[in-house]
Amino acid sequence: MADNARAKRLADLIREVVAQKLQRGIKDPRLGSHVTITDTRVTGDLREATVFYTVYGDDEERKAASAGLESAKGILRSEVGKAAGVKFTPTLAFVMDALPDTARNIEDLLDRARQSDEKVREASAGAAYAGDADPYRKPGEDETDTEGAVGSDGTDGTDETDDTAK
């Protein structure tokens, strides 16, 4: 097993070599300048590499780019082998990166949250407090509120019973 630093270095090298070869070396029209290599991951034994890519365009261009990458897999693997100088050149697997779709989804959710916040802000613009502006009692107010206050039953809240009538 290789250490993680070696796998990281090899992944970076694979990303650079594949991106450079796609830009300058492969003449496939399906792999024009709209394919971007976003990330590369290598297994711990350095036998398999996963290359993540994005395609600028619609679904038809994404399918064409996927087919183009599959057809160029052998050429790209031999270029990686030449550049890496390792005993076993890792096999390449190309995976469409979900990052742009995820980012678009997050942006949509944030827009909906902003709109909801704006509606709440507009609704609360002319609203008043349900009670006092400061609902908390102050230490000095407790005694003054209960002195002389009359309850709903007409008593002042004290329990005065007439013990002499017994």
C-alpha positions as CSV (number, residue, x, y, z in Angstrom):
1,M,0.0,0.0,0.0
2,A,1.2,3.5,-0.8
3,D,0.9,6.3,1.6
4,N,-1.7,9.0,1.1
5,A,0.8,11.6,0.1
6,R,2.0,9.5,-2.8
7,A,-1.6,8.8,-3.9
8,K,-2.4,12.5,-3.7
9,R,0.7,13.4,-5.8
10,L,-0.3,10.8,-8.4
11,A,-3.9,12.1,-8.5
12,D,-2.6,15.6,-9.1
13,L,-0.3,14.4,-11.9
14,I,-3.1,12.4,-13.5
15,R,-5.4,15.5,-13.4
16,E,-2.7,17.6,-15.0
17,V,-1.8,15.1,-17.7
18,V,-5.4,14.3,-18.7
19,A,-6.4,18.0,-18.8
20,Q,-3.3,18.9,-20.9
21,K,-3.9,16.0,-23.3
22,L,-7.5,16.8,-23.7
23,Q,-6.6,20.4,-24.5
24,R,-3.8,19.8,-26.9
25,G,-3.4,16.2,-27.9
26,I,-6.7,14.6,-28.7
27,K,-8.5,15.7,-31.9
28,D,-11.9,14.3,-31.0
29,P,-14.5,17.0,-31.7
30,R,-16.7,15.7,-28.9
31,L,-13.9,16.7,-26.4
32,G,-13.7,20.3,-27.4
33,S,-12.8,23.1,-25.0
34,H,-16.0,22.6,-23.0
35,V,-14.7,19.6,-20.9
36,T,-13.1,20.5,-17.6
37,I,-11.3,18.1,-15.3
38,T,-12.4,19.0,-11.8
39,D,-10.9,16.4,-9.5
40,T,-9.0,13.1,-9.5
41,R,-8.9,10.4,-6.9
42,V,-6.6,7.4,-6.7
43,T,-7.1,4.3,-4.6
44,G,-4.6,3.5,-1.9
45,D,-3.0,0.7,-4.0
46,L,-2.5,3.1,-6.9
47,R,-4.3,0.7,-9.3
48,E,-7.5,2.7,-10.1
49,A,-8.0,6.4,-10.7
50,T,-11.3,8.2,-10.9
51,V,-11.3,11.4,-13.0
52,F,-14.2,13.8,-12.3
53,Y,-15.2,16.1,-15.1
54,T,-17.8,18.7,-16.0
55,V,-19.1,19.6,-19.5
56,Y,-20.3,23.1,-20.4
57,G,-23.4,22.5,-22.4
58,D,-26.7,20.6,-22.6
59,D,-27.4,16.9,-22.0
60,E,-26.6,16.0,-25.6
61,E,-23.1,17.5,-25.3
62,R,-22.6,15.7,-22.0
63,K,-23.4,12.4,-23.5
64,A,-21.1,13.1,-26.5
65,A,-18.3,14.1,-24.1
66,S,-18.8,11.0,-22.0
67,A,-18.5,8.8,-25.2
68,G,-15.4,10.7,-26.3
69,L,-13.7,10.2,-23.0
70,E,-14.4,6.5,-23.0
71,S,-13.0,6.2,-26.5
72,A,-9.8,8.2,-25.5
73,K,-9.3,6.3,-22.3
74,G,-6.5,4.1,-23.7
75,I,-4.5,7.1,-25.1
76,L,-5.0,9.0,-21.9
77,R,-3.8,6.1,-19.7
78,S,-0.7,5.6,-21.8
79,E,0.1,9.3,-21.4
80,V,-0.4,9.0,-17.7
81,G,2.0,6.0,-17.6
82,K,4.7,7.9,-19.5
83,A,4.4,10.9,-17.2
84,A,4.1,9.0,-13.9
85,G,6.8,6.4,-14.3
86,V,5.1,4.0,-11.9
87,K,5.2,0.2,-12.2
88,F,1.5,-0.1,-12.8
89,T,-0.4,2.6,-14.6
90,P,-3.7,3.1,-12.9
91,T,-6.9,2.4,-14.8
92,L,-8.9,5.5,-15.5
93,A,-12.6,5.8,-14.8
94,F,-14.4,9.0,-15.9
95,V,-17.3,10.2,-13.8
96,M,-19.5,13.2,-14.4
97,D,-19.0,15.6,-11.5
98,A,-22.2,16.5,-9.7
99,L,-20.7,19.7,-8.3
100,P,-22.3,22.2,-10.8
101,D,-25.8,20.6,-10.3
102,T,-25.4,20.7,-6.5
103,A,-24.2,24.3,-6.6
104,R,-27.2,25.3,-8.8
105,N,-29.6,23.5,-6.4
106,I,-28.1,25.3,-3.4
107,E,-28.4,28.6,-5.2
108,D,-32.1,27.9,-5.9
109,L,-32.7,27.1,-2.2
110,L,-30.9,30.2,-1.1
111,D,-33.0,32.3,-3.5
112,R,-36.2,30.8,-2.1
113,A,-35.0,31.5,1.5
114,R,-34.3,35.1,0.5
115,Q,-37.8,35.5,-1.0
116,S,-39.4,34.0,2.1
117,D,-37.3,36.3,4.4
118,E,-38.5,39.3,2.3
119,K,-42.2,38.2,2.7
120,V,-41.7,37.9,6.5
121,R,-40.0,41.3,6.6
122,E,-42.8,42.9,4.6
123,A,-45.5,41.3,6.8
124,S,-43.8,42.4,10.0
125,A,-43.1,46.0,8.8
126,G,-46.3,47.5,10.4
127,A,-46.8,44.9,13.1
128,A,-46.8,45.7,16.8
129,Y,-45.7,43.6,19.7
130,A,-48.3,41.3,21.2
131,G,-47.5,42.5,24.7
132,D,-45.1,45.1,26.0
133,A,-42.0,45.9,24.0
134,D,-40.0,44.5,27.0
135,P,-41.8,41.4,28.3
136,Y,-39.4,40.8,31.2
137,R,-40.1,42.0,34.7
138,K,-37.6,44.2,36.4
139,P,-36.5,43.4,40.0
140,G,-38.2,46.5,41.5
141,E,-41.5,46.1,39.7
142,D,-42.5,42.8,41.4
143,E,-43.5,44.4,44.7
144,T,-45.3,47.4,43.2
145,D,-47.5,45.2,40.8
146,T,-48.9,43.0,43.6
147,E,-49.5,45.7,46.2
148,G,-53.1,46.9,46.0
149,A,-53.9,44.7,43.0
150,V,-57.4,43.2,43.0
151,G,-57.9,39.8,41.6
152,S,-60.7,38.7,39.3
153,D,-62.7,37.3,42.2
154,G,-62.8,40.7,43.9
155,T,-60.2,39.8,46.6
156,D,-56.9,41.4,47.0
157,G,-55.1,38.0,46.9
158,T,-54.5,37.7,50.7
159,D,-55.8,34.8,52.6
160,E,-57.5,36.4,55.6
161,T,-59.9,34.1,57.3
162,D,-62.1,35.0,60.3
163,D,-60.8,32.7,63.0
164,T,-63.0,34.2,65.7
165,A,-66.3,32.9,64.2
166,K,-65.4,29.3,65.0
